[in-house]
Amino acid sequence: MFSRYLLLGFLVSTTLSVTGWSARAAEITIKGSDTMVILNQKWAQEYMKKHPDVNIQVTGGGSGTGIAALRNNTTDIAAASRLIKPKEIQDFLVNSGIKPIQYKTCLDGVAVFVNSSNPLTEISLPTLGKIFRGEITNWKQVGGSDQPIVLYSRESNSGTYAFFKEEVLQEKDFSPRAQTLAGTAALIDAISKDTKGIGYGGIGYSHGVKALKLRRTESDVATAPSQENVEGGIYPLSRSLNFYLNPRSTDPEIEKFVKWVRSAEGQKIVASVGYYPLPGILPKPVAKAAPAPESKPAPVAEEKPAVTVAPAPTATGEMAAYAAPTAPAPVAPQPVAEVKVEAPAPVAAPTATASVTPATTSTTEALNALTGPVDPNAKQPVISTSLLNQFRTMIADREKSVMFREEAVAKREESIARRELTVAEREASLAAREEKLAQVTQANGIVNK
């Protein structure tokens, strides 16, 4: 009898154990970038609401810490606000013979923050580098008030620190006067309370401080870290925020989570936190066109055929980007110009009372056509010279912006080419080492025999 109860207890215990194992939630760990901590937490919370059988743990520590944890198999996902370094790839190859897989999760612009009361609105990267290297120490040297500059920086294992050092300081050392803070949140808090402070961090943290516009060189046009400028690479400190995964991972839940992060649902959370979604996933908001002013029909002269004058050309293409935000001023209805038409004539030649503007090949030519002499008797709507000059200035600025964008893309491609060459050289070196190791191993085998 006792043996029967013992057997029954064993079966019940085994059943509960197996049932408990199958019902246990899947575990996913994310470690790394402090810039991405808040975003990763938001992703984890929303995903776990929809998938209660999955448990996601998020910790920071810096991009370098996350990548090292992935290499040592102590995390499933490494969050990094910078690209993985060639040395880190080499460590992966030596350690396990594989390279981690990169997934872009969203876009970011590293912003330069100052106190809200600081009168400065823009700065160039060369000047910024001098400030953080300690070569410029007073705000009056850059157009500010006469007071010392207080530098706030990130820890050396931060991806944002590495990115800023490479892009702004040209890999030179930070000033020893720079105060190192753990996390962008702490940096923002310090600058919001210090009128002399300056620091840097992800655009998602720009609350209670001022983000300066940046110029790549002293002569460039300053650009803000807006979504459009970051997507187009116009903003000098544009970057992606990334996940790195072990390609040998066999947990399907990790792949499902990353796929969800990059979906429209996951990218909506990106926008809510303050970063920029991956291009082409979420529809961009369309600016609503201003309603056209109501107008009464123009009076028509009695018993005379009228020639309808073509309307002034509207802003299209690049010009529309500038014209869209503001509604045009209402124009009073004008009477239609009258011209007598000869019955046998195939086409009536334009007269002084009905000036028809010929088709133009560009917006600039169309604007120039509008500046010609206007007959006051024709009662044509007159566009002010100042407004035309504004449009011309907008076109010139946009052309400069396009030129700067092309230069930025060219520089980025050149940088990528250099990095790929470095990786190829390191891979060749690693292959040579492996070949030498194989030869040594083979020689040792012969000696043992």
Secondary structure, 3 states (H helix, E strand, C coil): CHHHHHHHHHHHHHHHHHHHHHHCCEEEEEEECCCCHHHHHHHHHHHHHHCCCEEEEEEEECHHHHHHHHHCCCCCEEEECCCCCHHHHHHHHHHHCCCCEEEEEEEEEEEEEECCCCCCCEEEHHHHHHHHHCCCCEHHHHCCCCCECEEEEECCCCHHHHHHHHHCCCCCCCCCCCEEECCHHHHHHHHHHCCCEEEEEEHHHCCCCEECEEECCCCCCCECCCHHHHHCCCCCCEEEEEEEECCCCCCHHHHHHHHHHCCHHHHHHHHHHCCECCCCCCCCCCCCCCCCCCCCCCCCCCCCCECCCCCCCCCCCHHHHHHCCCCCCCCCCCCCCECCCCCCCCCCCCCCCCCCCCCCCCHHHHHHHHCCCCCHHHCCCCCCHHHHHHHHHHHHHHHHHHHHHHHHHHHHHHHHHHHHHHHHHHHHHHHHHHHHHHHHHHHHHHHHC
